[in-house]
Structures are given as structure tokens and as C-alpha cells.
Amino acid sequence: MATSFDIEVPRQGDWLKEIQLTDAEGNPANLTGCTIEWSARATAGAGSVLASATTSLIDGNEGLFSARWHGPDFDGFGIVTQPVRVAHDLKVTYPDGTIEVPVRGQLIIYPEVTA
């Protein structure tokens, strides 16, 4: 079952976090050899990818990776003076080809006064 949460990104800033994926029992997921992709689209499951987070594996055995959403990647999308909501999901492809989508939700891009 996927975890759903919203991410808030300033249009002229970054959202940077370290994230640990766990299994159903709460144990760290083994991400060794996995490909991690985190994408945003205007509508879940439809249209082209608007932007992708930069991800980097920190400790595969502990299910730990970093992710960075860069607000300026959304320049040209939506009205820059208003909050914009898009869909996001995290896709993990395991070495055996199994695909899991453990995280999804809304990504909200907020306007900034310093833009």
C-alpha cells in the first residue's frame, strides 16, 4: 500500500529531504541495486512529466535515500503568482524488475515574494 503525502516546494527554492523506505513490518527496505524515480505530472497517470526529483541512494541496506525537488524546474507551468498543485509519485525498480510505487500525493508549488 502506498503512503500518500503532500510536498510543498517554493517556486524559487528547493525541497530537500532524506527518506527511509520501510516494509509492512517497519523494517528498512533493501534498495541496493534499485532505480529510484520521483516524477510530477499535471494529472496523476496522464500527460508528460513536468519535473523529476533528483534522488541519490545514501544507504541501500537501510532503505535510505535523498530527494531534491527544485522549484524553478516548474517555471513555465501554472500561474507563477498562485499556488499550483500537481501529482507526484515515487517509483522504485528492484534489480529483478519488480516495480513498486510506495509514495504518492500532491506536490504544491508556492509563489515567492523574492522571485
RONUDREN-487041 format. One record per residue: residue in three letters; y negated, x negated, z negated of N, C-alpha, C, O in turn. Coordinates in steps of 0.02 Angstrom, whole numbers, plus 50000, padded with zeros to 5 digits. Each point is the difference from the previous one (the first is absolute). Example, Ala and Ser with C-alpha at 12.3 -4.5 7.8 and 13.67 -1.06 7.14 Angstrom:
<sites>
ala502844934049610499415004550000499404995550000500014994849967 ser499465007050069499414995849997499455003949963499454997549992 
</sites>
This chain:
<sites>
met500594995850000499415004250000499384995650000499954995349960 ala499595006150083499394996150006499515001749944499955005749978 thr499704989250000499465000949953499375001650040499874996950052 ser499755007949925499385001850035499414998049957499965001949941 phe499584994350088499374998649965499454998750051500124997850056 asp499285003549921499414999150042499704993149988500044997349945 ile499675000050108499684993449997499275001050019499855003450049 glu499694993749912499295000550015499754993250023500074995049965 val499655004850095499764993850030499265000750017499815004750034 pro499774990849941499305000250021499944997950073500324995250021 arg499275008250017499944998650072499814992750013500214997250050 gln499414999849906499804993050010500334995349949499734994749984 gly500855007349990500344996049949500755000050011500255002050052 asp500104995849897500734999450002500335003549941499705000949947 trp500915001050064500465002349948500554994849999500364999350049 leu499714997049897500504994749995500405000949936499725000349945 lys500935000250063500445001249942500654996150008500224998650055 glu500094999949887500694997749999500425006149982499835003749954 ile500714997350082500425006049992500724997949991500254995550033 gln500095007849920500714998949990500385006350017499885005349972 leu500584994150076500435005750017500624999849956500274994649986 thr499945011249991500595000549958500495005150029499825004250041 asp500804995449937500515004850021499975006249954499575000449957 ala500895004250054500005006349962500094998949925499805004249959 glu500514990250022500114998649929499434995949969500024998449941 gly499484999950099499444996249975500084992450006499584996349976 asn500975001550056500114992950009499614997650062499925003950048 pro499854989849952499644997550059500435000550063500594998350000 ala499105004050055500345000250065500034992950027499514996349993 asn501045001850038500054993450030499715000450070500285003150045 leu499154993749964499655000050065500104993650039499674998850051 thr500794996949926500134993850035500225001450071500485003750011 gly499184993350038500175000950070499755006450031500145001450058 cys499485002649904499745006450025499354999150038499634995249990 thr500245009650055499365000650033499635005749966500275005449992 ile499104993449988499605005049966499405001750044499614995650018 glu500335010850000499445002350042499675005949965500345004649976 trp499004995350021499635005449969499465002250049499544996150015 ser500515009950011499575002450054499635006449980500215003849957 ala499224997250077499605006049991499905003450068499874996650050 arg500185010049950499895004050060499555005949982499965001949942 ala499715000850107499565005849988500405005849971499765003649956 thr500854997350068500455005449978500694997049989500244996150041 ala500095005749905500664997349985500485001350058500075005750022 gly500264989250001500515000650052499755001150070500405000950046 ala498944999049965499745001450066499434995150018499654997649956 gly500285001150107499454995950024500134992649989500514997949973 ser499014998250048500074992849995499794997549931499675003649962 val500554990450022499824996849937499264998250002499784996750047 leu499855005449902499284998449995499904993049972499574996250023 ala500835002149927499954993549967500654998849961500375004749985 ser499754989150000500584998149960499784995449944499544996050007 ala500805004649937499864995549944500324993350016500514999650034 thr499194995249940500314993350002500454999649939499785000949944 thr500864997750067500484999649945500294992949997500074996750051 ser500095001249889500294993449990500505000349943499845002249945 leu500774995650068500524999949949499854994749948499884994250017 ile500125007749919499874995349945500664997749971500124994049993 asp500315010849989500664998449971500495005550023500025005449972 gly500364993050080500475004950028500505002649951500165006050000 asn500124989649957500505002249951499725004849949500365004149972 glu498984995550016499685004549951499655005850033499665003949967 gly500414996850100499695005650035499254999750001499675005250006 leu500044988849988499294999249992499674997550064500214995050030 phe499265008649991499614997950059499275001849988499835004049957 ser499734992950084499295001849997499835003950062500314999350053 ala499175004949940499775004050057499245000249998499695000549947 arg500014999050113499275000250006499815004750057500184998950057 trp499455006449925499685004350049499284997650007499664999249950 his500114999850110499344997450014499585005650030500125002250056 gly499385000249906499595005750020499714999450070500025004950038 pro499694989349982499724999550067500515001150057499805001150057 asp500854998649927500505001550052499955007350024500255001850053 phe499415002449907499925007050018499335001450033499845005850014 asp499764989050000499385001050037500155003550065500504998350034 gly499095006349985500125003850061500435006149990500115003850048 phe500134997349891500395006049986499635004349949499794997549948 gly500125008750068499675004649954499254999149999499724996050038 ile499975007749918499274999649991499884995049943500225001249944 val499434993450071499934994549952499615001949937500054996449950 thr499585009050050499625002049942500375005149956499725002449951 gln500904999250067500395004849963500694997249985500264995950037 pro500055006449908500704997949987500455002550056499915005550026 val500584990449991500485001750053500704999449970500164995249965 arg500265009750049500705000049975500484999050059499945003450051 val500534992049940500524998950049500674999649963500014999449938 ala500535000850098500674999549970500234992750001499854996350047 his500515001649901500284993349998500745000449980500205004649964 asp500194990650058500684999249974500214992750004499794996250044 leu500645002049910500284993349994500725000250026500415003949976 lys499734991850073500674999850029500324993349985499714994750014 val500885005549956500384993949985500635000050045500395004849998 thr499694989950041500604999350041500424994449969499794994349996 tyr500815007549983500464995349967500364995950053500055002050058 pro500224992249922500334995650049500575003350039500144998050057 asp500185007249914500555003450036499745005550047500405003550032 gly498924997249973499715005050044499835006649967499685004350031 thr500514996649906499845006049963499245000449991499684995149982 ile500045010950030499285001149992499895004849943500325005249995 glu499224992949961499815004249944499245000950001499634995350016 val500145010649966499285001449994499895002149927500025005949984 pro499874989149971499975001549929499325002449975499955002749945 val499524996550095499335001949979499635003450057500044997950058 arg499615007549925499585003450050499455003849963500025000849939 gly499495001450100499455003849969499395000050044500044999150061 gln499385001849908499374999950035499634993649985500014997549944 leu499664999950107499554994349992499305002850012499855002950052 ile499724996149899499325002750003499524994250008499974995549959 ile499645004750096499514994850014499325002849978499765005050027 tyr499944991649925499355002249973499434996050030500064994050011 pro499375009550004499414996450024499704995849944500105001449941 glu499544993450078499694995649951499254999750014499795000550057 val499824998849891499274999550009499794993150024499444999250024 thr501004995949969499834993250019500204998450071499944994250021 ala500295010750016500234998850069499444997850046500114998850059 
</sites>
